[in-house]
């Protein structure tokens, strides 16, 4: 997938989310940020 093709990414993402919702599933997104997992609020990170 070409991540610079915004419309293409959006179309594929929308289809994926609709399929997951139809199947009663959820999507967990983890954003990699310089090696820190952001599963907690930024203010709670120990720096």
C-alpha positions in Angstrom: 0.0 0.0 0.0 1.3 3.4 -0.9 1.1 5.4 2.3 1.4 8.7 0.3 -1.9 7.9 -1.5 -4.2 9.4 1.1 -7.4 8.4 -0.6 -6.2 4.9 -1.3 -5.2 4.4 2.4 -8.5 5.9 3.5 -10.5 3.6 1.3 -8.7 0.4 2.4 -8.9 1.5 6.1 -12.6 2.2 5.9 -13.2 -1.2 4.4 -11.1 -2.9 7.1 -12.9 -1.1 9.9 -16.3 -1.9 8.5 -15.4 -5.6 8.2 -14.1 -5.7 11.8 -17.3 -4.0 13.1 -19.4 -6.4 11.1 -17.5 -9.3 12.7 -17.9 -7.7 16.2 -14.2 -7.1 16.5 -12.2 -4.0 17.5 -8.9 -2.6 16.2 -6.2 -1.8 18.7 -3.7 0.8 17.3 -0.3 1.3 18.9 1.7 4.2 17.7 5.4 3.7 17.8 6.9 6.9 19.1 10.7 6.8 19.4 10.6 3.5 21.1 7.9 4.4 23.6 4.6 2.6 23.6 1.8 5.1 24.0 -0.6 2.9 25.8 -0.9 5.4 28.6 -1.4 9.2 28.6 1.6 11.2 27.6 1.5 13.1 30.9 2.0 9.7 32.7 5.2 8.8 30.9 8.3 8.8 33.1 11.1 10.8 31.3 
